[in-house]
């Protein structure tokens, strides 16, 4: 049971207003009584309702952050960068993970609104699944900034990576290395990044004459487990591509586990590249060629845009960051 001010007042035998003044450092309470009230509150496990305190003052100083996967280091880096911007000016983050589930996203957004957050930073699950809810949030004058992903037709600021350009760099590199057949382990089909990366890969492959059979496009569900299952499905096929693009860093972990289980060698038996870099890409044998995003930059910009909206009602800003190609040793030259 949550301890309230009136519970402390009852134990000590004073008015609730006296307890409130003591706990908030206001005058009108002797030092001896103030000390007794504070010790009693601590002993009873009292913790103030920060949201309620914020409402009384007109501000909660809380920002909601919605991410798809709390286990993904990419999003951890983004959140850490957001803290660098928001914490020094007194804002605290209320972090929610959707687990790539639209219903979880709905529930989390409703919770954030009920907590009277001053703004929301969100990486939406689907490109259109919760469009109406995000629109209602904007209509209620809660500042909203998208990062990594966006919902088309929801007019608000965002910071994303140029997914199509990044994946094109990977396809063109594979082409220069002599590869004419390509498989793709995709992110969740309905996610904005999943659609953009798949569209970019297919467009670049078509222009360069690289064959991408429909059966070689496998949904990895944006997770390590999904990447593993997708790779096993590909590796079991009689006809296989010579190269594989993996849609994110977590799926790459699953793909490389499948490579080991099937007794394959990279790049002797299969060339692999990934969208996203991570520390494990550098320590695998061989290290993995990829395009690297800028998660820290993304977090800093997104948080700064939101802070500007909260404090000054800033204008809509659309920021697109470039992914950087990193060549390592995971691609064979044919």
C-alpha positions in Angstrom: 0.0 0.0 0.0 1.3 3.4 -1.0 2.1 5.6 2.1 0.4 9.0 1.9 1.1 12.3 3.8 -2.1 11.8 5.9 -0.8 8.4 7.1 2.4 10.0 8.4 0.3 12.8 10.0 -1.8 10.2 11.8 1.2 8.4 13.2 2.8 11.6 14.5 -0.4 13.3 15.6 -0.2 16.4 13.5 -2.1 17.9 10.6 -1.4 16.7 7.0 -0.5 20.3 6.1 2.2 20.3 8.7 3.7 17.1 7.3 3.5 18.6 3.8 5.3 21.8 4.9 8.0 19.8 6.6 8.7 17.5 3.7 8.8 20.4 1.2 11.1 22.5 3.3 8.6 25.2 3.9 8.6 27.5 7.0 6.2 27.1 9.9 7.6 23.8 11.3 10.2 23.6 14.1 13.4 21.9 13.2 12.8 19.2 15.9 9.4 18.4 14.5 10.6 18.6 10.9 13.4 16.0 11.7 10.9 13.7 13.3 8.5 13.9 10.4 11.3 13.2 7.9 12.6 10.2 9.9 9.0 8.8 10.2 8.4 9.2 6.5 11.6 7.4 5.7 10.8 4.6 8.1 7.3 4.2 6.7 8.7 4.0 3.1 7.0 7.2 1.9 7.9 8.5 -1.6 6.4 11.6 -3.1 4.1 11.4 -6.2 6.3 13.3 -8.6 3.6 13.5 -11.2 1.1 15.0 -8.7 3.7 17.5 -7.4 4.4 18.5 -11.0 0.7 19.0 -11.7 0.5 21.4 -8.7 3.4 23.4 -10.1 2.1 23.1 -13.7 5.0 20.9 -14.9 6.0 17.3 -14.3 9.5 17.5 -15.8 9.0 14.0 -17.2 9.6 13.0 -20.8 8.2 9.7 -22.2 10.5 7.6 -24.4 9.1 4.8 -26.5 11.5 2.3 -27.9 10.9 -1.0 -29.8 13.5 -3.2 -28.0 15.1 -2.5 -24.7 17.7 -5.2 -25.3 19.1 -3.6 -28.5 22.3 -1.6 -27.9 21.3 0.7 -30.7 18.4 2.1 -28.8 20.4 2.1 -25.5 22.9 4.5 -27.1 20.0 6.7 -28.3 18.4 6.9 -24.8 21.8 7.6 -23.2 22.3 10.5 -25.6 18.8 11.8 -24.8 19.7 11.8 -21.1 22.7 14.0 -21.8 20.4 16.7 -23.2 17.4 16.4 -20.8 18.9 15.6 -17.4 21.0 18.7 -17.0 17.8 20.9 -17.4 15.9 18.9 -14.8 14.0 16.5 -17.0 13.7 12.8 -16.3 12.9 10.0 -18.8 10.0 7.6 -18.4 11.2 4.7 -20.6 8.7 2.2 -22.2 9.5 -0.8 -24.5 6.9 -1.9 -27.0 8.6 -5.2 -27.9 7.5 -4.5 -31.5 3.9 -5.0 -30.4 1.3 -2.4 -31.6 -1.0 -3.1 -28.6 1.9 -2.6 -26.2 2.6 0.7 -28.0 -1.0 1.8 -27.5 -0.9 0.9 -23.8 2.4 2.6 -23.3 1.3 5.8 -25.0 -1.9 6.0 -22.9 0.2 5.5 -19.8 2.5 8.3 -20.7 -0.4 10.6 -21.4 -2.0 9.7 -18.1 1.3 10.5 -16.3 1.1 14.0 -17.8 4.5 13.8 -19.5 5.6 17.1 -21.0 6.7 15.5 -24.2 7.1 12.2 -26.0 10.1 10.8 -28.0 8.9 7.7 -30.0 10.2 5.1 -32.3 6.8 3.8 -33.7 6.2 0.1 -34.1 4.3 0.3 -37.4 4.4 2.8 -40.2 0.7 3.4 -39.8 -0.8 1.2 -37.1 -1.2 3.9 -34.4 -1.5 6.9 -36.6 -4.8 8.1 -35.0 -3.4 7.9 -31.5 -0.3 9.8 -32.4 -2.5 12.4 -34.1 -4.6 12.7 -30.9 -1.5 13.2 -28.8 -0.5 16.2 -31.1 -4.0 17.5 -30.9 -3.8 17.5 -27.1 -0.7 19.8 -27.4 1.8 17.2 -26.1 5.1 17.8 -28.0 6.1 14.7 -30.0 9.3 13.8 -31.8 9.9 10.6 -33.8 13.3 9.0 -33.9 14.7 6.1 -36.1 11.2 5.6 -37.4 8.2 7.7 -38.3 4.5 7.4 -39.1 3.8 8.9 -42.5 1.2 11.7 -42.5 1.7 12.5 -38.8 3.1 16.0 -39.1 5.7 16.3 -36.4 9.5 16.6 -36.1 11.6 13.5 -36.6 15.2 12.3 -36.8 15.8 9.2 -39.0 18.6 7.6 -41.0 18.6 7.6 -44.8 17.8 3.9 -45.0 17.5 3.6 -48.8 20.9 5.3 -49.4 22.5 3.2 -46.7 21.3 -0.2 -48.0 22.2 0.9 -51.6 25.8 1.3 -50.5 25.7 -2.4 -49.4 24.2 -3.6 -52.6 26.6 -1.6 -54.8 29.5 -3.0 -52.8 28.4 -6.6 -53.2 27.9 -5.9 -57.0 31.5 -4.5 -57.2 32.7 -7.7 -55.5 31.1 -9.8 -58.2 27.9 -11.0 -56.5 24.9 -11.5 -58.8 22.5 -13.2 -56.4 21.3 -11.8 -53.1 19.2 -12.9 -50.1 17.7 -10.4 -47.6 16.8 -11.0 -43.9 14.3 -8.2 -43.4 13.0 -6.3 -40.4 9.4 -6.4 -39.5 7.5 -5.7 -42.7 5.2 -3.1 -41.2 8.0 -1.1 -39.6 9.1 2.1 -41.4 12.7 1.1 -41.4 11.9 -2.4 -42.6 10.0 -1.1 -45.6 12.6 1.5 -46.5 15.5 -0.9 -46.3 13.8 -3.6 -48.3 12.6 -1.1 -50.9 16.1 0.3 -51.2 17.7 -3.1 -51.5 15.3 -4.3 -54.2 15.5 -1.1 -56.2 19.3 -1.1 -56.2 19.4 -4.8 -57.1 17.0 -4.4 -60.0 19.1 -1.5 -61.4 22.3 -3.5 -61.2 20.9 -6.8 -62.5 21.3 -8.7 -59.2 18.8 -11.5 -58.8 16.7 -11.5 -55.6 14.3 -14.4 -55.6 11.1 -14.0 -53.6 12.0 -17.1 -51.5 15.3 -15.4 -50.5 13.5 -12.5 -48.8 12.8 -13.8 -45.3 11.3 -11.9 -42.3 13.7 -11.9 -39.4 11.2 -10.0 -37.1 13.9 -7.6 -36.1 15.2 -9.9 -33.4 18.1 -12.3 -32.8 15.8 -15.3 -32.7 14.0 -14.2 -35.8 17.3 -13.8 -37.6 18.4 -17.3 -36.6 15.2 -18.8 -37.9 15.3 -16.8 -41.1 18.9 -17.9 -41.8 18.1 -21.6 -41.1 15.3 -21.4 -43.6 17.6 -19.8 -46.2 20.5 -22.2 -45.6 18.2 -25.3 -46.0 17.2 -24.3 -49.6 18.8 -26.2 -52.4 19.3 -23.0 -54.4 21.0 -20.3 -52.3 22.3 -16.7 -53.0 26.0 -16.0 -52.8 25.4 -13.0 -50.5 23.1 -12.0 -47.7 22.0 -8.5 -46.4 20.9 -8.6 -42.8 18.5 -5.8 -41.8 19.9 -5.0 -38.3 22.5 -5.8 -35.7 20.4 -8.2 -33.5 19.4 -10.3 -36.5 23.0 -10.6 -37.5 23.7 -12.3 -34.2 21.1 -14.9 -35.1 22.3 -15.3 -38.7 25.9 -16.0 -37.5 24.7 -18.6 -35.0 22.9 -20.3 -37.9 26.1 -20.1 -40.0 27.9 -22.0 -37.2 25.2 -24.6 -36.8 25.2 -25.3 -40.5 29.0 -25.6 -40.6 29.4 -22.7 -43.1 32.3 -20.3 -43.3 32.0 -16.6 -44.0 33.0 -15.5 -46.6 34.0 -18.8 -48.2 30.5 -20.3 -48.3 28.5 -17.1 -48.0 29.1 -13.4 -47.9 27.2 -11.3 -45.4 26.7 -7.6 -44.7 24.5 -5.8 -42.2 22.6 -2.6 -41.8 23.8 -1.3 -38.4 27.1 -1.7 -36.7 27.9 -3.0 -33.2 30.9 -4.0 -31.2 30.3 -7.7 -32.1 30.5 -6.9 -35.8 34.2 -6.0 -35.1 35.1 -9.1 -33.0 33.5 -11.8 -35.2 35.9 -13.9 -37.3 35.8 -12.4 -39.9 34.7 -8.9 -38.9 31.4 -7.9 -40.6 31.1 -5.3 -43.4 28.2 -2.9 -42.7 26.7 0.5 -42.9 26.9 2.2 -39.5 24.2 4.6 -38.1 24.7 7.5 -35.7 22.6 6.5 -32.6 24.2 9.1 -30.3 23.7 11.9 -32.8 20.1 10.7 -33.4 19.4 10.8 -29.6 21.0 14.2 -29.1 19.1 15.8 -32.0 15.7 14.2 -31.1 16.0 15.3 -27.5 17.1 18.8 -28.5 14.1 19.1 -30.9 11.7 18.0 -28.1 13.2 20.4 -25.6 12.8 23.3 -28.1 9.1 22.3 -28.6 8.5 22.1 -24.8 10.1 25.4 -24.1 9.5 27.5 -27.2 6.9 25.6 -29.3 9.6 25.0 -31.9 8.7 24.5 -35.6 8.6 21.1 -37.3 12.1 19.9 -38.2 12.8 16.9 -40.4 16.4 15.5 -40.0 17.8 12.7 -42.1 21.2 11.4 -41.1 23.5 9.5 -43.4 24.7 6.0 -42.7 28.4 5.4 -43.1 29.8 2.4 -45.0 32.4 0.3 -43.1 34.4 -2.3 -45.1 35.6 -5.3 -43.3 36.3 -9.0 -44.3 32.9 -10.7 -44.5 32.5 -10.4 -48.4 34.3 -12.7 -50.9 35.3 -11.2 -54.2 34.0 -13.5 -57.0 
